[in-house]
């Protein structure tokens, strides 16, 4: 258990959107941008997430600043006799805050949420080139058990 008394993990709100966009744009690789013309795309996506009973977008906040984010999605399938799984997505800690336990705190929070919602497992994906992230997830007890595939539709 990571004890970071100065970190608050909470659901994201619309006012967090500029900080969240800056955080994800800084990572790069997905075409994310802080260009003001793209902001409506992020606002639209935020509204979809906010309206979903099975998706939650979170922020990790330190001293009033957004220093991390992640999203959870609860999904149920027939596999495993109708079990639910919590998917953790888009885990990011601000570059200048990495190595301080914020990522651990976010993942622990997500796992606690998954247990509270009756999920039988927690799963996530990580970009194949992010080796540091892979080591981080393995340290937390995640196992590389499946091979993922994607197809861009645009």
ZAZAKOL-441778 format. One record per residue (C-alpha): y, z, x; chain. Coordinates in steps of 0.5 Angstrom, whole numbers, plus 2048, in hexadecimal, padded with zeros to 3 digits. Last residue first. Layout:
<node <Y; Z; X>; "A">
...
//
This chain:
<node <80C; 7B0; 7ED>; "A">
<node <805; 7B3; 7EB>; "A">
<node <804; 7B6; 7F2>; "A">
<node <7FC; 7B7; 7F2>; "A">
<node <7FA; 7BE; 7F5>; "A">
<node <7F3; 7C1; 7F8>; "A">
<node <7F1; 7C8; 7FA>; "A">
<node <7EB; 7CA; 7FE>; "A">
<node <7E8; 7D0; 7FC>; "A">
<node <7E6; 7D7; 7FF>; "A">
<node <7EC; 7D9; 804>; "A">
<node <7EB; 7E0; 803>; "A">
<node <7F1; 7E5; 801>; "A">
<node <7F0; 7EC; 804>; "A">
<node <7F8; 7EE; 805>; "A">
<node <7F6; 7EC; 80D>; "A">
<node <7F4; 7E5; 80A>; "A">
<node <7FA; 7E4; 806>; "A">
<node <7FE; 7E5; 80C>; "A">
<node <7FA; 7E1; 811>; "A">
<node <7FB; 7DB; 80C>; "A">
<node <802; 7DC; 80C>; "A">
<node <802; 7DB; 813>; "A">
<node <7FE; 7D5; 813>; "A">
<node <803; 7D1; 80E>; "A">
<node <801; 7CA; 80F>; "A">
<node <7FC; 7CA; 80A>; "A">
<node <801; 7CD; 804>; "A">
<node <7FE; 7D3; 801>; "A">
<node <7FB; 7D4; 7FB>; "A">
<node <7FA; 7DA; 7F7>; "A">
<node <7F4; 7DE; 7F3>; "A">
<node <7F4; 7E5; 7F0>; "A">
<node <7ED; 7E7; 7EC>; "A">
<node <7EA; 7EA; 7E6>; "A">
<node <7F1; 7EA; 7E3>; "A">
<node <7F2; 7F0; 7DE>; "A">
<node <7F9; 7F0; 7DD>; "A">
<node <7FA; 7F6; 7E1>; "A">
<node <7F6; 7F4; 7E6>; "A">
<node <7FA; 7EE; 7E7>; "A">
<node <800; 7F2; 7E7>; "A">
<node <7FE; 7F6; 7EC>; "A">
<node <7FC; 7F0; 7F0>; "A">
<node <803; 7ED; 7EF>; "A">
<node <806; 7F3; 7F2>; "A">
<node <801; 7F4; 7F8>; "A">
<node <803; 7EC; 7F9>; "A">
<node <80B; 7EE; 7F9>; "A">
<node <80A; 7F4; 7FD>; "A">
<node <806; 7F0; 803>; "A">
<node <80B; 7EB; 803>; "A">
<node <811; 7F0; 803>; "A">
<node <80D; 7F4; 809>; "A">
<node <813; 7F3; 80E>; "A">
<node <810; 7ED; 812>; "A">
<node <814; 7E8; 80F>; "A">
<node <81B; 7EA; 80D>; "A">
<node <81F; 7E4; 811>; "A">
<node <81B; 7DF; 80E>; "A">
<node <81C; 7E1; 806>; "A">
<node <815; 7E3; 804>; "A">
<node <811; 7DE; 800>; "A">
<node <80B; 7DE; 7FB>; "A">
<node <80B; 7D7; 7F7>; "A">
<node <805; 7D9; 7F3>; "A">
<node <801; 7DF; 7F1>; "A">
<node <7FB; 7DD; 7EC>; "A">
<node <7F8; 7E2; 7E8>; "A">
<node <7F2; 7E1; 7E5>; "A">
<node <7EF; 7E2; 7DE>; "A">
<node <7E7; 7E2; 7DD>; "A">
<node <7E4; 7DF; 7D7>; "A">
<node <7DD; 7E0; 7D9>; "A">
<node <7DE; 7DE; 7E0>; "A">
<node <7E0; 7D7; 7DF>; "A">
<node <7E3; 7D6; 7D8>; "A">
<node <7EA; 7D7; 7DA>; "A">
<node <7F0; 7DB; 7DA>; "A">
<node <7F6; 7DA; 7DE>; "A">
<node <7FC; 7DF; 7E0>; "A">
<node <801; 7DD; 7E4>; "A">
<node <805; 7E0; 7E9>; "A">
<node <80C; 7DE; 7ED>; "A">
<node <80E; 7E1; 7F3>; "A">
<node <815; 7E2; 7F7>; "A">
<node <818; 7E6; 7FD>; "A">
<node <81F; 7E8; 800>; "A">
<node <823; 7E8; 7F9>; "A">
<node <829; 7ED; 7FB>; "A">
<node <82B; 7F3; 7F7>; "A">
<node <829; 7F8; 7FD>; "A">
<node <822; 7F5; 7FE>; "A">
<node <820; 7F0; 7F8>; "A">
<node <819; 7ED; 7F7>; "A">
<node <819; 7E8; 7F2>; "A">
<node <814; 7E7; 7EC>; "A">
<node <812; 7E0; 7E8>; "A">
<node <80D; 7E2; 7E2>; "A">
<node <809; 7DD; 7DF>; "A">
<node <804; 7DF; 7D9>; "A">
<node <808; 7E0; 7D4>; "A">
<node <80C; 7DA; 7D5>; "A">
<node <814; 7DA; 7D3>; "A">
<node <816; 7DC; 7DA>; "A">
<node <812; 7D7; 7DE>; "A">
<node <815; 7D1; 7D9>; "A">
<node <81C; 7D4; 7DA>; "A">
<node <81B; 7D4; 7E1>; "A">
<node <819; 7CD; 7E2>; "A">
<node <81F; 7CB; 7DE>; "A">
<node <824; 7CF; 7E2>; "A">
<node <821; 7CC; 7E9>; "A">
<node <822; 7C5; 7E6>; "A">
<node <829; 7C6; 7E4>; "A">
<node <82A; 7C9; 7EB>; "A">
<node <829; 7C2; 7EE>; "A">
<node <830; 7BF; 7EE>; "A">
<node <832; 7C6; 7F1>; "A">
<node <82E; 7C4; 7F8>; "A">
<node <82A; 7CA; 7FA>; "A">
<node <824; 7C6; 7FB>; "A">
<node <81D; 7C6; 7FA>; "A">
<node <819; 7BF; 7FC>; "A">
<node <813; 7C3; 7FD>; "A">
<node <812; 7C4; 804>; "A">
<node <818; 7C9; 805>; "A">
<node <818; 7D0; 806>; "A">
<node <81F; 7D1; 806>; "A">
<node <81F; 7CD; 7FF>; "A">
<node <81B; 7D3; 7FC>; "A">
<node <81F; 7D8; 7FE>; "A">
<node <826; 7D5; 7FD>; "A">
<node <823; 7D3; 7F6>; "A">
<node <821; 7DA; 7F5>; "A">
<node <828; 7DD; 7F7>; "A">
<node <82B; 7D8; 7F2>; "A">
<node <826; 7DA; 7EC>; "A">
<node <827; 7E1; 7ED>; "A">
<node <82C; 7E1; 7E7>; "A">
<node <827; 7DE; 7E2>; "A">
<node <822; 7E4; 7E3>; "A">
<node <81C; 7E5; 7E8>; "A">
<node <817; 7EB; 7E6>; "A">
<node <818; 7F1; 7EA>; "A">
<node <815; 7F3; 7F1>; "A">
<node <81A; 7F8; 7F4>; "A">
<node <81A; 7F9; 7FC>; "A">
<node <81E; 7FF; 7FF>; "A">
<node <818; 804; 7FE>; "A">
<node <813; 7FF; 802>; "A">
<node <80C; 803; 801>; "A">
<node <807; 7FE; 803>; "A">
<node <800; 800; 800>; "A">
//
